[in-house]
Amino acid sequence: MSTEADVLPAEAQELEADQGHYVTASLCGKDVRVIPPGAWRMSWQRALKAGDFDVFAAKVMHPDDFLLFEELDPTNDMFGEFVADAASKSGETLGKSSGPSRSSKTTRKR
């Protein structure tokens, strides 16, 4: 089953070249390769938040591992654990960006 959201081999190669590697996360007890969470596009995260797990998985997983994802057919809880594990690879949970740091200089009121 092929959808528009599937990562094309050329796109996967480009992403891997840009990132230099994948990190490993656990899905149903199996290791799958994912693009490092810091490199996830906003549109991919919107798909995740909208519950479109197939689109999200197709974008963040190595193409060979996406086939395993389809085969495993995880439950929502299992997929949530996978996303949390993948997000932990960046050292923080999704949606909890530290944001820009405050300036150490004080601003004088006029």
Summary of the structure (lengths in Angstrom):
residues: 110
radius of gyration: 16.7
end to end distance: 63.5
largest distance: 64.1
contacts: 247
relative contact order: 0.17
helix: 48%
strand: 10%
